[in-house]
Amino acid sequence: MRPILLALAASLVLSLPAKADDVTVAVTAIVEHPALDAARKGVLDVLTAAGYKEGENLKFVFESAQGNPATAAQIARQFAGDEPNVIVPISTPSAQAVVSSTRDIPVVFTAVSDPLGAQLVKNMDKPGGNVTGLSDMSPVGEHLALIKEILPDVKTIGYLYNSGEANSVSLLAVLKAEAEKAGLKVVESAATKSAEVQGAARALVGRADAIYIPTDNTIISALEGGVAVAEESKLPLFTADTDSVSRGSIAALGFNYYDVGKQTGEIVVRVLKGENPGDIAVKTAAGSDLVVNKSAAAKMGVTLPESVLSRANKVID
């Protein structure tokens, strides 16, 4: 009987799921706002599903730079000194700070529109070194088509952005190219910190037919200032970030950032299981939701066409 019992015991052990090793994942973002917060939650939920449970075998550390690039660099140096298993920087400024701080610790960035332009990697398919991640490059051409569908008479797009954020500078170049194809002009207004957002929005009044805000963390963190100007001036405001629609933009066609976080988390799990980040191709986020806000549109003097409302994934009344 003893050999049989031993065989049964061995079979039972083999059938049990392997326990995930104790790990530390350090996450940082340039600022806290709903989209970046959703991405962070997506990463954590995927880690949990993979067997890495916070408080048990996972130490999940988060630090926000509160919109300050110098603080982002300080956090990056702190994380490099702490030597976690993986660092996950959310946003371009945080990713640049982290990548500059370590060449040894695996880095999986997310919510970065242009990893090449931000000089995070030299090749999207074979990034090499210790870095990989997920790009959230916006479908700018589709954004302009949506704005023209809602505002058929639009001629000039006001671009509200932080001129010091590489992500937004890259998107401006894309916007200008797509606007030319669409027969539109682009005028710019920059805010380098959140306190300047309302003034930068006001500078577009009388110069633009609509405001377009990219996935710019400085602007989005102070979105309400831009929305107040848009409502007061009846200047339609659109965002690339769908989480901003509930905060007062008319519409957005873009990623669900919780899903972006989950896609990022899947890469983090691969790294934790032993893959070299430099051998993992940088991915572009999948999925695109159309979210519209009827109340915001009304406050800015816009009536949303049925063609847009009928295909929206979410309509906010």
JOFENPE-V308202 format. One line per field, one symbol per residue. ss: DSSP state (H for helix, E for strand, L for the rest). phi: phi as a letter, one per 40 degrees, with the letter a starting at -180 (. if undefined). Layout:
ss: ???
phi: ???
This chain:
ss: LHHHHHHHHHHHHHHLLLLLLLEEEEEEELLLLHHHHHHHHHHHHHHHHLLLLELLLEEEEEEELLLLHHHHHHHHHHHHHHLLLEEEEELHHHHHHHHHHLLLLEEEEEEELLLLLLLLLLLLLLLLLLEEEEELLLLHHHHHHHHHHHLLLLLEEEEEELLLLHHHHHHHHHHHHHHHHLLLEEEEEELLLHHHHHHHHHLLLLLLLEEEELLLHHHHHLHHHHHHHHHHHLLLEEELLHHHHHHLLLEEEELLHHHHHHHHHHHHHHHHLLLLHHHLLLEELLLLEEEEEHHHHHHLLLLLLHHHHLLLLEEEL
phi: .ddcccccccccccccccccccbbbbbabcabadcccccccccccccccchcbdgbbbbbbbbbcfgbdccdccccccccccfccabbcbhcdccccccccabbcdbbcafbcbccccgcbbaccbcggbbaibcbdccddcccccccccbdccbbbcbbacccbddcccccccdcccccccgbbbbbabbcaccccccccccccgbbcabbbccbcccccbddcccccccccfbdbbbcbcccccchccaabacccccdccccdccdccccchccdccbccbbdbgabbbbbcccdccbgbbcccccccbccabcc
